[in-house]
């Protein structure tokens, strides 16, 4: 927002949605508040996209486990729409989606979630942190529900994006289920600052999230963190 500042925001639309870019922005500070109050026709600036994306070629022929929490689900929405596209769906095996929020009102893309739940070739598991009136789906934190759903690690990749605390406690669950670190991919886009590898504020070891990420396998992160 000119004269206000900028924020790193993940792209929520899929490459298969060619006529527009979709962003989902939570109102949390000066920049996002200005975006929320902007009228149609307001000029804004966009830099990017920066870095890499989900390893879709490696994922072909595999079962895909998608785990997200809160507003971090935006880039996972892009991934899901891409996979479910009629030209792409046949390239992947079983799809499991585990998505958690604090309460029912915080879920993004409710109409799409409802449509995905009706599909026979994917499993969608929605959960909230604590019981809520009129909520008839799962209740519990994402790591607990992941353990309950127990997706198979056989010929599978897990794509995870969410708050750091969610990621911290989901990783041990995936390992307990049999996922190896090369099978687990994380998106760390919230660490981005300048986006072009100059400010040095998003580095992990000798890599920059904005240039070399934001998607890393857990195996790669293990190596980078051991070098710090």
NORRAWO-V945583 format. One record per residue. RES is the residue in one small letter. PHI is phi in radians with two decimals (999 if undefined). OMEGA is omega in degrees with one decimal (999 if undefined). D_CENTER is the distance of its C-alpha to the mean C-alpha in whole Angstrom. Layout:
BEGIN
RES&PHI&OMEGA&D_CENTER  RES&PHI&OMEGA&D_CENTER
END
This chain:
BEGIN
x&999&-174.5&24  x&-1.05&-179.5&28  x&1.45&-178.5&30  x&-2.07&-178.2&27  x&2.56&-179.5&24  x&-2.48&-179.7&21  x&-2.43&174.1&17  x&-1.37&-176.7&14  x&-2.35&-179.7&12  x&-1.30&178.0&9  x&-1.41&-177.3&10  x&-1.63&-179.9&9  x&-1.47&179.9&12  x&-1.59&172.8&13  x&-1.00&178.6&15  x&-1.37&176.4&17  x&-1.73&-161.9&18  x&-1.49&-169.3&20  x&-1.64&-177.1&22  x&-2.83&170.1&20  x&-1.98&179.6&17  x&-1.95&174.4&14  x&-2.20&175.8&13  x&-2.03&-169.2&12  x&-2.08&175.6&14  x&-1.56&-178.3&15  x&-1.34&-176.2&18  x&-2.32&-175.7&19  x&-2.68&-174.7&21  x&-1.09&-175.8&24  x&-1.15&-177.5&22  x&-1.20&176.2&19  x&-1.16&177.4&22  x&-1.15&177.3&24  x&-1.11&-179.4&22  x&-1.16&-177.2&22  x&-1.61&-177.6&26  x&-1.19&177.5&26  x&-1.65&176.3&28  x&-0.99&-178.1&28  x&1.77&177.7&29  x&-1.13&-179.9&28  x&-1.50&175.2&27  x&-2.23&178.6&24  x&-1.87&176.7&23  x&-2.28&170.7&20  x&-1.97&176.3&20  x&1.98&4.4&18  x&-1.27&-179.3&15  x&-2.00&172.5&16  x&1.33&-174.8&15  x&-1.90&178.6&13  x&-2.40&177.3&11  x&-1.16&-175.5&10  x&-1.36&-171.3&13  x&-1.22&178.2&14  x&-1.15&177.6&18  x&-1.13&-176.5&18  x&-1.35&-177.7&16  x&-1.06&-179.8&18  x&1.46&-176.5&21  x&-1.99&168.4&18  x&-1.32&-176.2&17  x&-2.06&176.1&13  x&-1.95&-175.8&11  x&-1.99&-175.3&8  x&-2.18&-177.1&7  x&-2.45&177.6&6  x&-2.45&174.9&8  x&1.04&-176.6&9  x&-1.32&174.6&8  x&-1.16&179.6&5  x&-1.20&-175.2&5  x&-1.03&-179.6&6  x&-1.28&174.2&5  x&-1.25&174.2&4  x&-1.07&176.8&7  x&-1.01&179.7&8  x&-1.08&-177.2&8  x&-1.12&179.8&10  x&-1.07&178.3&12  x&-1.10&-177.8&13  x&-1.12&-176.0&14  x&-1.39&176.2&16  x&-0.99&-174.0&18  x&-1.02&179.1&21  x&-1.39&-173.0&22  x&-1.98&-170.5&19  x&-0.97&-176.7&19  x&-1.20&-178.8&22  x&-1.41&-174.6&20  x&-2.16&-179.9&18  x&-1.59&-177.5&19  x&-1.21&179.5&18  x&-2.06&176.4&15  x&-2.11&-179.5&14  x&-2.06&175.6&11  x&-2.11&-172.3&11  x&-2.39&-178.3&10  x&-2.18&176.1&12  x&-2.42&178.5&13  x&-1.14&-178.6&16  x&-2.61&-175.6&18  x&-1.02&-177.0&18  x&-1.23&-176.0&19  x&-1.61&178.6&15  x&-1.19&175.0&13  x&-1.61&171.9&12  x&1.00&-175.2&13  x&-1.02&-178.5&16  x&-1.15&179.0&18  x&-1.21&177.2&16  x&-1.01&179.3&15  x&-1.09&178.8&18  x&-1.17&179.6&19  x&-1.13&179.5&17  x&-1.09&-178.4&18  x&-1.42&-175.7&22  x&-1.34&-177.8&21  x&-1.50&-172.7&23  x&-1.79&173.7&21  x&-2.45&175.6&17  x&-1.95&-177.8&17  x&-2.02&-179.5&15  x&-2.17&-179.4&15  x&-1.80&-177.9&15  x&-2.50&173.6&16  x&-2.08&-173.1&17  x&-1.10&-176.6&18  x&-2.39&-178.4&22  x&-0.97&-176.8&24  x&-2.47&179.3&25  x&-0.95&176.3&27  x&1.23&175.9&27  x&-1.63&-175.5&24  x&-1.98&177.6&24  x&-1.78&-173.3&21  x&-1.31&177.3&20  x&-2.23&-179.3&20  x&2.57&179.3&19  x&-1.25&-175.0&16  x&-0.94&179.1&13  x&-1.03&179.3&15  x&-1.12&-179.2&18  x&-1.22&176.6&17  x&-1.06&177.7&15  x&-1.13&180.0&19  x&-1.19&179.5&20  x&-1.17&175.3&19  x&0.93&176.2&19  x&-1.08&-178.0&18  x&-1.30&176.8&20  x&-1.44&-176.7&19  x&-1.13&178.7&22  x&0.90&-174.1&21  x&-2.25&168.0&17  x&-2.21&176.7&14  x&-1.96&177.7&11  x&-1.95&-171.5&7  x&-2.19&175.0&6  x&-2.60&-178.2&4  x&3.09&177.2&6  x&-1.03&-178.9&10  x&-0.91&-178.6&12  x&-1.16&177.2&14  x&-1.15&179.8&12  x&-1.08&-177.3&11  x&-0.96&-175.5&15  x&-1.63&176.6&16  x&-1.46&-178.6&14  x&-0.99&178.8&15  x&-1.06&179.0&18  x&-1.14&179.4&18  x&-1.07&178.4&16  x&-1.14&178.1&19  x&-1.10&179.0&21  x&-1.32&177.1&20  x&1.96&176.6&21  x&-1.25&174.3&18  x&-1.55&-177.0&19  x&-1.05&174.7&18  x&-1.15&179.1&18  x&-1.55&-174.7&16  x&-1.92&178.0&13  x&-2.07&179.9&10  x&-2.07&171.8&8  x&-1.88&-175.1&6  x&-1.97&-172.5&9  x&-1.07&-176.9&9  x&-1.16&178.1&11  x&-1.41&-176.0&14  x&-1.10&175.6&15  x&-2.18&-176.7&18  x&-1.29&178.2&21  x&1.54&-174.9&18  x&-2.20&173.5&21  x&1.29&-176.9&22  x&-1.83&-172.8&25  x&-1.43&177.9&24  x&1.29&-174.6&23  x&-1.59&-179.3&21  x&-2.00&-175.4&18  x&-1.24&168.3&20  x&-2.23&-171.8&19  x&1.09&179.7&22  x&-1.73&179.4&24  x&-1.94&175.5&20  x&-1.89&180.0&19  x&-1.04&-174.7&15  x&-1.31&-179.6&16  x&-1.86&-175.0&18  x&-1.63&178.5&17  x&-1.98&8.4&13  x&-1.39&-177.6&11  x&-1.59&176.2&10  x&-2.31&168.5&12  x&-1.33&178.3&14  x&-1.11&177.9&15  x&-1.10&178.3&18  x&-1.17&179.0&18  x&-1.10&177.3&17  x&-1.01&179.8&20  x&-1.15&-179.0&22  x&-1.13&-178.0&21  x&-1.20&179.0&21  x&-1.23&179.7&25  x&-1.50&-175.8&26  x&-1.34&999&26
END
